[in-house]
């Protein structure tokens, strides 16, 4: 999958992922805490990898065009 998450998008995903993880740990127990933790991990994974499967489905690309971005990984 090609990288399709831009710099600003990455920063927001990582920041929101951290906030969701902290909130999930704050609300100990229950389904709400588990949902927050899962969403936090998804944000961190997509932020650090710069790849979003949902963007592929909707053909969205916030990453700048570059030779590195064109490579298949």
Rosetta blueprint (number, residue, H / E / L):
1 X L
2 X L
3 X L
4 X L
5 X L
6 X L
7 X H
8 X H
9 X H
10 X H
11 X H
12 X H
13 X H
14 X H
15 X H
16 X H
17 X H
18 X H
19 X H
20 X H
21 X H
22 X H
23 X H
24 X H
25 X H
26 X H
27 X L
28 X L
29 X L
30 X H
31 X H
32 X H
33 X H
34 X H
35 X H
36 X H
37 X H
38 X H
39 X H
40 X H
41 X H
42 X H
43 X H
44 X H
45 X H
46 X H
47 X H
48 X H
49 X H
50 X L
51 X L
52 X L
53 X H
54 X H
55 X H
56 X H
57 X H
58 X L
59 X L
60 X L
61 X L
62 X L
63 X L
64 X L
65 X L
66 X L
67 X H
68 X H
69 X H
70 X H
71 X L
72 X L
73 X L
